[in-house]
Structure formats: C-alpha cells, structure tokens
Amino acid sequence: MSQKMMKPSIKMTADDHKHLAQLASFAADRTPEVASFLADEVDRARIVGPKACVAGLVQMGCAVEFRDDATGKVQTVTLVYPGEADIEQGRVSVMTPIGAALIGLSIGQSMDWQTRTGTVKQLTVLGVKVPERV
C-alpha cells in the first residue's frame, strides 16, 4: 500500500485481539495483503478488556452501519470470521479489506482502506449494534 492512508486510533477487546492476531498469521500465505493489513490493525489497537461490550466499538459479530465517503452510500454489515461470511446476508469477513478496515473503529471515526484493485476509499462508522451474548 504505497499511498498514505488515514489511520485513526482503534480499540479491541482482548478476545478479538487474540483471535485476529492468530487469523492474520494463519492467512499470511493465502491472502498476504489483507493478512498484513489486519496484522497492522491488531498491532496498533489498544486493548480494552477481555470481552468488553464497549458501546459504539466495532467488534467481531457487530452489525456496523457505515458510509462510503466518496459516494455517500450507507450500508450495514455484520463483521464475522471467514467461515461465517455470506455477502447475501450482509455478513462480511474480517479477512476482506473493508472488514479489516472496520474492526476497532468507533462511531464517528473515518478510515481509509484499499480495495483489492488498489483504489483507496474512505468510510465513516455511523452506528454499531453489539449482539446480545448468549
């Protein structure tokens, strides 16, 4: 990623941090660009507790409403692990460029991310719904 991209401060729960660090490491051979981006995000995240249900923080399993700042299009996706991804259901893998960009952001934060074709886009988080833990 040669272009300078905006990176706001981010936070992660200890559980997400641990699982995502392992996932990035395991995926380094298969999807090196996304794995590297996710690893960078994990490395720079501030840990906020084991399973903190931090209001407004994008965590694994959360429904995230965000805006594409270039087009103004607003969409809602649920951030999931690769095996649970289903674009038809709005379930986006954290191992996609947009999924890796969303993790750790809070409501109101914007983040630059690079598409698989190399285009740099910016998104802004508008809302986060944490699922009820069973």
MOBELTA-V217969 format. One record per residue. N is the residue number from 1. D_FIRST is the distance of its C-alpha to the first C-alpha in whole Angstrom. Layout:
((N:D_FIRST) (N:D_FIRST))
//
This chain:
((1:0) (2:4) (3:6) (4:8) (5:8) (6:12) (7:13) (8:17) (9:19) (10:19) (11:22) (12:23) (13:27) (14:27) (15:28) (16:24) (17:23) (18:25) (19:24) (20:20) (21:20) (22:22) (23:20) (24:17) (25:19) (26:21) (27:18) (28:16) (29:18) (30:18) (31:14) (32:12) (33:9) (34:11) (35:13) (36:10) (37:9) (38:13) (39:14) (40:12) (41:14) (42:17) (43:17) (44:17) (45:19) (46:23) (47:25) (48:28) (49:31) (50:31) (51:32) (52:32) (53:32) (54:30) (55:31) (56:28) (57:26) (58:23) (59:24) (60:25) (61:27) (62:27) (63:27) (64:25) (65:26) (66:23) (67:22) (68:20) (69:20) (70:19) (71:22) (72:24) (73:24) (74:25) (75:25) (76:26) (77:25) (78:26) (79:23) (80:24) (81:23) (82:23) (83:26) (84:27) (85:25) (86:27) (87:25) (88:29) (89:30) (90:27) (91:26) (92:22) (93:20) (94:18) (95:16) (96:15) (97:12) (98:14) (99:17) (100:14) (101:13) (102:17) (103:19) (104:20) (105:20) (106:23) (107:25) (108:24) (109:21) (110:18) (111:14) (112:11) (113:10) (114:8) (115:10) (116:11) (117:11) (118:8) (119:10) (120:9) (121:12) (122:14) (123:17) (124:20) (125:22) (126:26) (127:28) (128:28) (129:31) (130:31) (131:33) (132:36) (133:36) (134:39))
//
